[in-house]
């Protein structure tokens, strides 16, 4: 195709400026993301293979990593369910206070994480509003791994809601009505019509909530109790190593977190792309 005397290839954009914008993009990405991460990996490598393996496989390190990634996965799974329900209510129904509820969804993002942690501690601590109700039953919420999951659910919910909400808003209600007219019950409509449509966005929201949970620090340390081998998260262990001036140890733990997070997020991205292709979006 020819535009203004220039020959445009089939896969080439008619809008000029690719070279300079691509260069700016790569430069900014390198300065903000790639170079700092490379410096982190270089610092971890300076410990040597033997010390790297020793620090990475230390029982306290493994316990902290297991709690961080396990709690983040559980929290993201809970958010995937409740985030979908919240997005459905906000999109499909009208009720008093809807705008107020819609605005409140973003509060966990806007609030300083320390404020969120204090609020959770006030509620779920053994002498808190909700924690005191479970204490007589022998159930302890605050200062346990349960509290870590709750904190990650709190900070991750907006990512699922805001990712799924536009997809539900753009989906046609006529498809759901047609399924009902064809005899599909509510559950079958949800699993056969609604979930396939929103599944790519839901996977994206799941991945974002997981990533936020893995890296969460402020809202967790106030309610977790921070007991080694019980409720100590990996970001806190990194801070402890830094306070001990063990910079190589902190870098090793951070590098392991980076590698595992990258692999899991890549897996989520692959599943999302596969689902989008199956639905014909790509």
VEXBA-950507 format. One record per residue: residue in one letter; chain; x, y, z of N, C-alpha, C in turn. Coordinates in Angstrom, 3 decimals, decimal comma. Example, Ala and Ser with C-alpha at 12.3 -4.5 7.8 and 13.67 -1.06 7.14 Angstrom:
> residu chaine neast nnorth nup caeast canorth caup ceast cnorth cup
> A A 13,190 -5,690 7,800 12,300 -4,500 7,800 13,200 -3,300 7,800
> S A 12,850 -2,250 7,080 13,670 -1,060 7,140 12,900 0,030 7,870
//
This chain:
> residu chaine neast nnorth nup caeast canorth caup ceast cnorth cup
> X A 0,848 -1,187 0,000 0,000 0,000 0,000 0,881 1,232 0,000
> X A 0,472 2,238 -0,739 1,243 3,468 -0,852 0,495 4,602 -0,179
> X A 1,177 5,336 0,722 0,604 6,482 1,414 1,549 7,655 1,254
> X A 1,097 8,701 0,525 1,934 9,888 0,328 3,217 9,584 -0,401
> X A 3,165 8,653 -1,326 4,347 8,306 -2,087 5,237 7,285 -1,419
> X A 4,909 6,922 -0,151 5,703 5,924 0,570 5,006 4,570 0,517
> X A 5,782 3,519 0,408 5,243 2,167 0,369 5,160 1,645 1,802
> X A 3,956 1,276 2,226 3,729 0,761 3,575 3,549 -0,743 3,498
> X A 4,405 -1,466 4,201 4,265 -2,923 4,231 2,999 -3,314 4,964
> X A 2,599 -4,557 4,786 1,330 -5,036 5,332 1,280 -4,898 6,847
> X A 2,345 -5,256 7,540 2,364 -5,235 9,008 2,966 -3,957 9,579
> X A 3,200 -2,961 8,717 3,794 -1,712 9,166 2,713 -0,687 9,435
> X A 2,831 0,053 10,536 1,843 1,073 10,880 2,017 2,294 9,998
> X A 0,891 2,924 9,637 0,940 4,151 8,843 1,321 5,343 9,707
> X A 1,273 5,195 11,023 1,647 6,276 11,930 3,156 6,252 12,119
> X A 3,859 7,346 11,816 5,323 7,349 11,919 5,785 7,464 13,367
> X A 7,093 7,301 13,555 7,677 7,520 14,872 7,985 6,260 15,644
> X A 7,922 5,093 14,999 8,167 3,854 15,740 9,572 3,815 16,307
> X A 10,548 4,225 15,519 11,940 4,124 15,948 12,222 4,905 17,216
> X A 11,820 6,167 17,250 12,118 6,999 18,412 11,291 6,585 19,624
> X A 10,013 6,241 19,401 9,189 5,827 20,550 9,659 4,497 21,112
> X A 10,088 3,587 20,243 10,607 2,306 20,712 11,898 2,515 21,497
> X A 12,759 3,409 21,014 13,992 3,700 21,725 13,738 4,295 23,093
> X A 12,782 5,230 23,187 12,442 5,831 24,478 11,867 4,774 25,412
> X A 11,032 3,888 24,864 10,423 2,836 25,680 11,479 1,903 26,266
> X A 12,400 1,452 25,424 13,448 0,540 25,888 14,355 1,230 26,907
> X A 14,686 2,508 26,655 15,543 3,246 27,586 14,881 3,411 28,942
> X A 13,607 3,841 28,929 12,896 4,028 30,192 12,733 2,708 30,935
> X A 12,386 1,653 30,203 12,223 0,342 30,831 13,533 -0,147 31,431
> X A 14,626 0,112 30,741 15,929 -0,322 31,241 16,313 0,437 32,504
> X A 16,109 1,758 32,504 16,499 2,574 33,651 15,645 2,279 34,875
> X A 14,346 2,030 34,652 13,421 1,882 35,773 13,337 0,438 36,261
> X A 13,429 -0,531 35,343 13,172 -1,925 35,709 14,393 -2,823 35,499
> X A 14,883 -2,890 34,276 15,870 -3,913 33,931 17,206 -3,715 34,636
> X A 17,718 -2,487 34,652 19,021 -2,247 35,281 18,972 -2,488 36,790
> X A 17,953 -1,975 37,517 17,893 -2,302 38,952 17,794 -3,791 39,234
> X A 17,004 -4,517 38,426 16,893 -5,955 38,636 18,203 -6,670 38,319
> X A 18,888 -6,200 37,286 20,190 -6,784 36,965 21,191 -6,533 38,084
> X A 21,139 -5,322 38,683 22,026 -5,022 39,802 21,722 -5,911 40,995
> X A 20,438 -6,199 41,222 20,050 -7,098 42,301 20,612 -8,495 42,072
> X A 20,450 -9,001 40,851 20,971 -10,329 40,536 22,499 -10,363 40,648
> X A 23,159 -9,280 40,241 24,622 -9,222 40,324 25,071 -9,244 41,782
> X A 24,358 -8,516 42,638 24,703 -8,500 44,066 24,502 -9,881 44,680
> X A 23,420 -10,558 44,305 23,185 -11,905 44,817 24,244 -12,875 44,329
> X A 24,679 -12,717 43,073 25,696 -13,610 42,518 27,045 -13,409 43,188
> X A 27,280 -12,206 43,744 28,559 -11,940 44,398 28,755 -12,789 45,647
> X A 27,675 -13,363 46,175 27,792 -14,227 47,348 28,455 -15,553 47,019
> X A 28,479 -15,916 45,731 29,068 -17,186 45,339 28,025 -18,296 45,319
> X A 28,227 -19,303 44,490 27,225 -20,376 44,369 26,929 -21,098 45,670
> X A 27,965 -21,383 46,453 27,763 -22,135 47,699 26,945 -21,328 48,699
> X A 27,307 -20,061 48,905 26,569 -19,232 49,850 25,168 -18,921 49,331
> X A 25,046 -18,738 48,016 23,719 -18,488 47,437 22,782 -19,652 47,748
> X A 23,266 -20,861 47,524 22,437 -22,044 47,779 22,152 -22,202 49,271
> X A 23,140 -21,910 50,090 22,958 -22,032 51,536 21,888 -21,060 52,036
> X A 21,936 -19,814 51,577 20,962 -18,809 52,011 19,579 -19,122 51,453
> X A 19,534 -19,516 50,175 18,243 -19,762 49,522 17,531 -20,975 50,104
> X A 18,286 -21,953 50,570 17,673 -23,178 51,097 17,651 -23,207 52,624
> X A 18,008 -22,102 53,249 17,921 -22,017 54,707 16,478 -22,243 55,148
> X A 16,296 -22,959 56,247 14,941 -23,316 56,678 14,082 -22,084 56,945
> X A 14,676 -21,039 57,509 13,905 -19,820 57,780 13,524 -19,130 56,478
> X A 14,447 -19,122 55,527 14,149 -18,522 54,217 13,031 -19,273 53,512
> X A 13,123 -20,608 53,509 12,104 -21,414 52,848 10,738 -21,229 53,502
> X A 10,702 -21,139 54,836 9,437 -20,942 55,533 8,825 -19,596 55,175
> X A 9,652 -18,548 55,099 9,149 -17,223 54,746 8,652 -17,183 53,301
> X A 9,403 -17,813 52,398 8,978 -17,855 50,996 7,689 -18,650 50,833
> X A 7,601 -19,765 51,528 6,390 -20,580 51,454 5,175 -19,805 51,933
> X A 5,323 -19,057 53,026 4,202 -18,276 53,531 3,830 -17,158 52,568
> X A 4,815 -16,447 52,035 4,534 -15,327 51,140 3,819 -15,795 49,878
> X A 4,363 -16,800 49,221 3,768 -17,257 47,964 2,479 -18,037 48,208
> X A 2,445 -18,849 49,270 1,227 -19,593 49,565 0,079 -18,689 49,938
> X A 0,336 -17,718 50,818 -0,715 -16,784 51,220 -1,157 -15,921 50,045
> X A -0,203 -15,534 49,184 -0,555 -14,726 48,015 -1,447 -15,497 47,049
> X A -1,161 -16,779 46,847 -1,997 -17,603 45,958 -3,392 -17,798 46,543
> X A -3,462 -18,074 47,847 -4,767 -18,244 48,489 -5,546 -16,937 48,451
> X A -4,877 -15,831 48,769 -5,547 -14,538 48,734 -6,033 -14,175 47,344
> X A -5,217 -14,453 46,331 -5,628 -14,157 44,953 -6,812 -15,023 44,531
> X A -6,835 -16,294 44,965 -7,955 -17,169 44,648 -9,246 -16,663 45,297
> X A -9,156 -16,232 46,559 -10,331 -15,672 47,233 -10,799 -14,405 46,529
> X A -9,853 -13,570 46,142 -10,204 -12,339 45,441 -10,829 -12,617 44,081
> X A -10,384 -13,694 43,415 -10,961 -14,030 42,122 -12,446 -14,333 42,254
> X A -12,828 -15,014 43,335 -14,243 -15,349 43,550 -15,039 -14,121 43,965
> X A -14,603 -13,479 45,025 -15,359 -12,344 45,550 -15,228 -11,110 44,658
> X A -14,086 -10,952 43,990 -13,937 -9,832 43,063 -14,892 -9,944 41,891
> X A -15,089 -11,179 41,388 -16,052 -11,390 40,310 -17,466 -11,078 40,776
> X A -17,809 -11,494 41,998 -19,145 -11,214 42,528 -19,371 -9,713 42,705
> X A -18,365 -9,016 43,237 -18,490 -7,573 43,434 -18,636 -6,860 42,093
> X A -17,815 -7,242 41,119 -17,908 -6,626 39,797 -19,265 -6,895 39,162
> X A -19,788 -8,106 39,350 -21,100 -8,456 38,812 -22,197 -7,578 39,416
> X A -22,153 -7,399 40,719 -23,165 -6,568 41,388 -23,079 -5,122 40,913
> X A -21,867 -4,606 40,790 -21,702 -3,212 40,379 -22,136 -2,974 38,939
> X A -21,994 -3,979 38,089 -22,329 -3,814 36,676 -23,794 -4,126 36,392
> X A -24,322 -5,168 37,029 -25,633 -5,674 36,628 -26,804 -5,096 37,444
> X A -26,547 -4,461 38,579 -27,657 -4,015 39,418 -27,542 -2,531 39,754
> X A -28,691 -1,953 40,027 -28,753 -0,577 40,511 -29,337 -0,590 41,923
> X A -28,698 0,124 42,815 -29,152 0,137 44,208 -28,620 1,399 44,874
> X A -29,248 1,838 45,962 -28,771 3,028 46,674 -27,358 2,818 47,224
> X A -26,526 3,830 47,063 -25,164 3,740 47,550 -24,210 3,029 46,612
> X A -24,632 2,792 45,373 -23,785 2,062 44,427 -22,498 2,832 44,141
> X A -22,612 4,154 43,932 -21,412 4,941 43,630 -20,466 4,973 44,823
> X A -21,018 5,017 46,012 -20,184 5,010 47,209 -19,433 3,693 47,326
> X A -20,137 2,575 47,075 -19,495 1,266 47,111 -18,436 1,151 46,030
> X A -18,740 1,677 44,845 -17,787 1,624 43,738 -16,518 2,387 44,082
> X A -16,669 3,531 44,737 -15,495 4,316 45,126 -14,716 3,641 46,243
> X A -15,419 2,936 47,145 -14,748 2,285 48,275 -13,852 1,136 47,826
> X A -14,126 0,579 46,640 -13,311 -0,530 46,139 -11,852 -0,121 46,006
> X A -11,608 1,145 45,665 -10,233 1,603 45,429 -9,511 2,038 46,693
> X A -10,178 2,030 47,833 -9,540 2,481 49,067 -8,284 1,682 49,439
> X A -8,280 0,354 49,289 -7,041 -0,377 49,623 -5,839 0,063 48,805
> X A -6,066 0,601 47,604 -4,952 1,092 46,791 -4,527 2,471 47,262
> X A -5,506 3,309 47,625 -5,210 4,684 48,017 -4,646 4,779 49,425
> X A -5,054 3,883 50,310 -4,605 3,945 51,696 -3,121 3,595 51,827
> X A -2,382 4,281 52,681 -1,029 3,812 53,011 -1,114 2,415 53,623
> X A -0,176 1,574 53,273 -0,251 0,181 53,726 -0,189 0,074 55,248
> X A 0,514 1,005 55,889 0,573 0,971 57,351 -0,807 1,220 57,952
> X A -1,569 2,125 57,356 -2,926 2,402 57,833 -3,788 1,155 57,692
> X A -3,667 0,478 56,553 -4,422 -0,758 56,343 -4,036 -1,809 57,371
> X A -2,738 -1,929 57,671 -2,290 -2,912 58,655 -2,827 -2,619 60,044
> X A -2,821 -1,347 60,433 -3,346 -0,979 61,747 -4,846 -1,263 61,815
> X A -5,561 -0,928 60,748 -7,007 -1,177 60,719 -7,298 -2,670 60,851
> X A -6,541 -3,504 60,155 -6,746 -4,951 60,243 -6,409 -5,468 61,631
> X A -5,369 -4,905 62,246 -4,999 -5,331 63,591 -6,082 -4,977 64,598
> X A -6,694 -3,803 64,437 -7,763 -3,385 65,346 -8,955 -4,332 65,252
> X A -9,194 -4,873 64,070 -10,365 -5,731 63,862 -10,082 -7,181 64,214
> X A -8,934 -7,705 63,759 -8,698 -9,150 63,839 -7,746 -9,573 64,956
> X A -7,197 -8,646 65,706 -6,359 -9,021 66,847 -7,208 -9,768 67,885
> X A -6,586 -10,550 68,765 -7,361 -11,307 69,765 -8,302 -10,444 70,596
> X A -7,962 -9,168 70,790 -8,856 -8,266 71,526 -9,588 -7,309 70,597
> X A -9,567 -7,607 69,291 -10,224 -6,751 68,322 -11,708 -7,022 68,220
> X A -12,350 -6,271 67,336 -13,802 -6,361 67,184 -14,230 -7,763 66,756
> X A -13,581 -8,301 65,752 -13,929 -9,637 65,255 -13,081 -10,713 65,925
> X A -11,818 -10,430 66,155 -10,945 -11,414 66,778 -11,409 -11,839 68,150
> X A -11,995 -10,907 68,911 -12,483 -11,243 70,249 -13,673 -12,186 70,210
> X A -14,407 -12,225 69,087 -15,536 -13,137 68,971 -15,082 -14,575 68,772
> X A -13,931 -14,742 68,123 -13,418 -16,086 67,850 -12,495 -16,586 68,954
> X A -11,943 -15,672 69,737 -10,998 -16,076 70,788 -11,592 -17,064 71,784
> X A -12,838 -16,881 72,270 -13,399 -17,859 73,209 -13,554 -19,249 72,610
> X A -13,609 -19,330 71,266 -13,736 -20,621 70,594 -12,385 -21,282 70,347
> X A -11,333 -20,611 70,771 -9,994 -21,152 70,559 -9,454 -20,888 69,180
> X A -10,093 -19,976 68,439 -9,665 -19,646 67,081 -8,953 -18,300 67,112
> X A -7,712 -18,300 66,724 -6,921 -17,086 66,702 -6,699 -16,645 65,256
> X A -7,085 -15,406 64,960 -6,947 -14,879 63,596 -5,724 -13,983 63,491
> X A -5,668 -12,980 64,364 -4,535 -12,080 64,335 -3,240 -12,758 64,727
> X A -2,133 -12,296 64,105 -0,797 -12,804 64,401 -0,636 -14,273 64,022
> X A -1,333 -14,681 62,981 -1,232 -16,035 62,437 -1,175 -15,946 60,914
> X A -0,877 -17,053 60,223 -0,918 -17,023 58,755 -2,289 -16,638 58,201
> X A -3,355 -16,890 58,960 -4,689 -16,474 58,507 -4,732 -14,963 58,327
> X A -4,115 -14,236 59,249 -4,081 -12,778 59,160 -3,292 -12,316 57,937
> X A -2,245 -13,060 57,592 -1,470 -12,722 56,391 -2,346 -12,834 55,151
> X A -3,123 -13,901 55,066 -4,028 -14,080 53,927 -5,068 -12,963 53,887
> X A -5,632 -12,611 55,036 -6,634 -11,550 55,082 -6,051 -10,224 54,611
> X A -4,825 -9,923 55,013 -4,193 -8,682 54,574 -3,991 -8,675 53,061
> X A -3,618 -9,812 52,500 -3,405 -9,889 51,058 -4,725 -9,831 50,297
> X A -5,780 -10,369 50,885 -7,108 -10,240 50,276 -7,530 -8,778 50,257
> X A -7,266 -8,084 51,354 -7,648 -6,678 51,470 -6,982 -5,826 50,393
> X A -5,687 -5,999 50,200 -4,971 -5,146 49,252 -5,143 -5,598 47,807
> X A -5,551 -6,850 47,571 -5,625 -7,364 46,210 -6,989 -7,298 45,565
> X A -8,043 -7,122 46,353 -9,404 -7,134 45,806 -9,616 -6,113 44,693
> X A -9,162 -4,864 44,819 -9,421 -3,891 43,742 -8,869 -4,304 42,390
> X A -7,769 -5,049 42,371 -7,163 -5,426 41,103 -8,063 -6,381 40,321
> X A -8,740 -7,275 41,017 -9,652 -8,198 40,345 -10,915 -7,458 39,890
> X A -11,474 -6,658 40,778 -12,724 -5,948 40,456 -12,518 -5,028 39,263
> X A -11,476 -4,215 39,282 -11,259 -3,242 38,216 -10,832 -3,893 36,904
> X A -10,343 -5,112 36,951 -9,989 -5,810 35,718 -11,200 -6,482 35,088
> X A -12,070 -7,047 35,925 -13,234 -7,782 35,422 -14,394 -6,835 35,091
> X A -14,517 -5,757 35,830 -15,671 -4,855 35,693 -15,880 -4,339 34,272
> X A -14,846 -3,828 33,569 -15,091 -3,347 32,192 -15,523 -4,450 31,244
> X A -15,010 -5,658 31,444 -15,385 -6,768 30,559 -16,857 -7,115 30,749
> X A -17,312 -7,156 31,992 -18,729 -7,423 32,251 -19,603 -6,301 31,704
> X A -19,135 -5,057 31,808 -19,921 -3,928 31,316 -20,073 -3,956 29,800
> X A -19,050 -4,472 29,105 -19,112 -4,520 27,647 -19,797 -5,773 27,119
> X A -19,926 -6,792 27,944 -20,580 -8,021 27,488 -22,076 -7,777 27,315
> X A -22,648 -8,442 26,364 -24,061 -8,243 26,038 -24,952 -9,109 26,928
> X A -25,900 -8,459 27,574 -26,826 -9,196 28,429 -27,708 -10,119 27,610
> X A -27,863 -9,798 26,307 -28,724 -10,634 25,456 -28,209 -12,063 25,376
> X A -26,878 -12,243 25,495 -26,324 -13,594 25,446 -26,803 -14,394 26,654
> X A -26,796 -13,764 27,815 -27,271 -14,438 29,022 -28,770 -14,703 28,933
> X A -29,519 -13,743 28,395 -30,962 -13,936 28,246 -31,270 -15,035 27,247
> X A -30,467 -15,111 26,171 -30,667 -16,180 25,187 -30,413 -17,540 25,808
> X A -29,383 -17,636 26,650 -29,101 -18,899 27,327 -30,255 -19,293 28,235
> X A -30,846 -18,310 28,904 -31,986 -18,598 29,773 -33,191 -19,047 28,959
> X A -33,420 -18,420 27,815 -34,545 -18,800 26,968 -34,376 -20,202 26,390
> X A -33,123 -20,602 26,211 -32,850 -21,938 25,687 -32,914 -23,009 26,766
> X A -33,233 -22,595 27,983 -33,433 -23,557 29,058 -32,273 -23,713 30,018
> X A -31,246 -22,909 29,857 -30,101 -23,014 30,758 -30,454 -22,421 32,119
> X A -30,127 -23,134 33,180 -30,345 -22,607 34,518 -29,317 -21,546 34,853
> X A -29,443 -20,980 36,039 -28,535 -19,897 36,422 -27,094 -20,373 36,526
> X A -26,897 -21,539 37,155 -25,534 -22,036 37,302 -24,907 -22,370 35,954
> X A -25,707 -22,973 35,075 -25,166 -23,318 33,758 -24,863 -22,057 32,951
> X A -25,678 -21,030 33,086 -25,413 -19,770 32,401 -24,123 -19,145 32,900
> X A -23,915 -19,234 34,213 -22,697 -18,653 34,786 -21,464 -19,395 34,285
> X A -21,495 -20,735 34,336 -20,310 -21,512 33,999 -20,109 -21,674 32,493
> X A -21,200 -21,591 31,711 -21,091 -21,805 30,267 -21,043 -20,514 29,467
> X A -21,524 -19,423 30,040 -21,598 -18,163 29,289 -20,755 -17,065 29,933
> X A -21,014 -16,803 31,200 -20,369 -15,660 31,853 -18,879 -15,917 32,090
> X A -18,553 -17,031 32,745 -17,153 -17,288 33,090 -16,231 -17,385 31,872
> X A -16,632 -18,069 30,776 -15,740 -18,067 29,604 -15,467 -16,672 29,059
> X A -16,458 -15,776 29,129 -16,271 -14,428 28,605 -15,294 -13,612 29,450
> X A -15,364 -13,787 30,754 -14,541 -12,966 31,639 -13,269 -13,670 32,090
> X A -13,079 -14,929 31,696 -11,938 -15,692 32,195 -10,582 -15,055 31,879
> X A -10,345 -14,484 30,664 -9,039 -13,824 30,458 -8,813 -12,659 31,417
> X A -9,838 -11,824 31,595 -9,711 -10,699 32,526 -9,577 -11,194 33,962
> X A -10,278 -12,264 34,286 -10,201 -12,812 35,640 -8,804 -13,349 35,922
> X A -8,173 -13,982 34,941 -6,804 -14,466 35,106 -5,833 -13,296 35,270
> X A -6,085 -12,218 34,524 -5,245 -11,027 34,672 -5,375 -10,450 36,077
> X A -6,616 -10,316 36,555 -6,835 -9,815 37,898 -6,220 -10,721 38,954
> X A -6,325 -12,026 38,737 -5,709 -12,991 39,656 -4,203 -12,774 39,729
> X A -3,578 -12,613 38,558 -2,137 -12,401 38,523 -1,719 -11,103 39,190
> X A -2,491 -10,039 38,990 -2,173 -8,752 39,611 -2,342 -8,826 41,127
> X A -3,421 -9,470 41,575 -3,638 -9,618 43,019 -2,541 -10,478 43,647
> X A -2,127 -11,519 42,947 -1,040 -12,362 43,434 0,250 -11,569 43,546
> X A 0,575 -10,795 42,507 1,806 -10,014 42,518 1,797 -8,984 43,647
> X A 0,638 -8,337 43,858 0,553 -7,364 44,954 0,712 -8,073 46,305
> X A 0,138 -9,247 46,450 0,240 -9,970 47,704 1,652 -10,420 48,017
> X A 2,376 -10,894 47,006 3,748 -11,365 47,228 4,641 -10,232 47,726
> X A 4,451 -9,052 47,153 5,301 -7,932 47,524 4,775 -7,091 48,669
> X A 3,641 -7,463 49,247 3,047 -6,652 50,313 3,882 -6,726 51,582
> X A 4,014 -5,583 52,229 4,823 -5,508 53,450 4,094 -4,767 54,575
> X A 3,736 -3,512 54,332 3,214 -2,659 55,387 1,959 -3,166 56,056
> X A 0,988 -3,608 55,256 -0,278 -4,042 55,841 -0,172 -5,408 56,512
> X A 0,897 -6,167 56,212 1,037 -7,519 56,760 1,748 -7,509 58,110
> X A 2,801 -6,707 58,232 3,634 -6,806 59,436 2,890 -6,358 60,697
> X A 1,838 -5,547 60,553 1,107 -5,093 61,731 0,159 -6,157 62,276
> X A -0,231 -7,100 61,427 -1,238 -8,074 61,836 -0,692 -9,490 61,850
> X A 0,500 -9,714 61,290 1,009 -11,084 61,130 1,650 -11,636 62,399
> X A 2,184 -10,775 63,243 2,914 -11,260 64,410 4,390 -11,449 64,141
> X A 4,746 -11,722 62,866 6,146 -11,762 62,423 6,993 -12,769 63,199
> X A 6,415 -13,930 63,488 7,143 -14,986 64,185 7,883 -15,853 63,171
> X A 9,190 -16,040 63,296 9,917 -16,921 62,369 9,308 -18,316 62,325
> X A 9,226 -18,866 61,121 8,687 -20,196 60,844 7,164 -20,274 61,064
> X A 6,532 -19,173 61,429 5,080 -19,182 61,659 4,391 -18,126 60,807
> X A 4,715 -16,873 61,026 4,011 -15,787 60,328 4,972 -14,727 59,825
> X A 6,178 -15,134 59,488 7,176 -14,202 58,964 7,195 -14,286 57,441
> X A 6,921 -13,162 56,767 6,897 -13,143 55,313 8,285 -12,843 54,766
> X A 8,497 -13,163 53,498 9,814 -12,985 52,889 10,247 -11,523 52,816
> X A 9,370 -10,567 52,448 9,818 -9,166 52,464 10,317 -8,706 53,827
> X A 9,695 -9,172 54,903 10,169 -8,814 56,238 11,540 -9,421 56,506
> X A 11,758 -10,647 56,066 13,058 -11,287 56,257 14,139 -10,530 55,494
> X A 13,801 -9,995 54,333 14,758 -9,184 53,574 15,139 -7,938 54,372
> X A 14,142 -7,274 54,959 14,406 -6,087 55,779 15,276 -6,440 56,982
> X A 15,007 -7,578 57,600 15,810 -8,013 58,747 17,261 -8,220 58,338
> X A 17,475 -8,845 57,193 18,845 -9,059 56,714 19,544 -7,724 56,417
> X A 18,803 -6,767 55,899 19,391 -5,457 55,646 19,766 -4,765 56,950
> X A 18,920 -4,896 57,959 19,229 -4,295 59,256 20,429 -4,951 59,916
> X A 20,688 -6,203 59,547 21,871 -6,907 60,047 23,097 -6,651 59,171
> X A 22,942 -5,769 58,161 23,997 -5,438 57,205 24,427 -6,655 56,390
> X A 23,523 -7,615 56,264 23,779 -8,786 55,426 23,161 -8,517 54,051
> X A 23,829 -7,656 53,285 23,278 -7,224 52,007 23,233 -8,363 50,989
> X A 24,236 -9,212 51,019 24,240 -10,345 50,086 23,092 -11,300 50,399
> X A 22,851 -11,562 51,689 21,734 -12,434 52,063 20,400 -11,852 51,649
> X A 20,218 -10,547 51,840 18,978 -9,897 51,423 18,811 -9,982 49,914
> X A 19,912 -9,788 49,182 19,839 -9,845 47,719 19,505 -11,254 47,241
> X A 20,035 -12,264 47,915 19,732 -13,651 47,521 18,249 -13,943 47,700
> X A 17,683 -13,585 48,851 16,257 -13,825 49,101 15,405 -13,065 48,088
> X A 15,785 -11,814 47,820 15,037 -11,007 46,855 15,130 -11,605 45,455
> X A 16,289 -12,127 45,096 16,451 -12,728 43,766 15,607 -13,985 43,621
> X A 15,560 -14,793 44,668 14,711 -15,991 44,634 13,245 -15,587 44,483
> X A 12,807 -14,575 45,230 11,433 -14,082 45,089 11,170 -13,590 43,673
> X A 12,140 -12,871 43,125 12,005 -12,354 41,763 11,857 -13,484 40,753
> X A 12,692 -14,510 40,882 12,664 -15,625 39,925 11,346 -16,386 40,009
> X A 10,902 -16,711 41,223 9,645 -17,457 41,384 8,464 -16,621 40,910
> X A 8,446 -15,340 41,250 7,354 -14,466 40,819 7,299 -14,371 39,298
> X A 8,467 -14,248 38,670 8,514 -14,147 37,208 7,974 -15,418 36,559
> X A 8,369 -16,577 37,085 7,886 -17,839 36,520 6,378 -17,981 36,672
> X A 5,845 -17,635 37,850 4,406 -17,766 38,077 3,624 -16,769 37,237
> X A 4,094 -15,530 37,135 3,398 -14,533 36,324 3,460 -14,897 34,841
> X A 4,572 -15,495 34,417 4,661 -15,966 33,032 3,639 -17,070 32,773
> X A 3,473 -17,964 33,753 2,477 -19,022 33,631 1,068 -18,431 33,546
> X A 0,768 -17,443 34,392 -0,549 -16,807 34,341 -0,770 -16,132 32,990
> X A 0,271 -15,481 32,476 0,158 -14,833 31,174 -0,074 -15,832 30,055
> X A 0,603 -16,977 30,131 0,400 -18,026 29,125 -1,022 -18,556 29,157
> X A -1,545 -18,792 30,367 -2,922 -19,278 30,489 -3,920 -18,250 29,973
> X A -3,654 -16,972 30,244 -4,557 -15,932 29,763 -4,551 -15,867 28,240
> X A -3,365 -15,901 27,639 -3,263 -15,857 26,180 -3,924 -17,068 25,542
> X A -3,731 -18,221 26,143 -4,350 -19,440 25,615 -5,869 -19,353 25,664
> X A -6,405 -18,799 26,764 -7,850 -18,652 26,890 -8,392 -17,634 25,897
> X A -7,664 -16,547 25,690 -8,090 -15,533 24,717 -8,103 -16,098 23,308
> X A -7,132 -16,920 22,987 -7,112 -17,545 21,658 -8,250 -18,531 21,500
> X A -8,546 -19,248 22,566 -9,643 -20,218 22,503 -10,977 -19,525 22,297
> X A -11,100 -18,313 22,849 -12,341 -17,549 22,683 -12,339 -16,709 21,411
> X A -11,235 -16,698 20,679 -11,169 -15,948 19,435 -10,833 -14,481 19,605
> X A -10,285 -14,088 20,766 -9,932 -12,683 20,983 -8,620 -12,325 20,314
> X A -7,759 -13,343 20,063 -6,451 -13,094 19,474 -6,383 -13,754 18,109
//
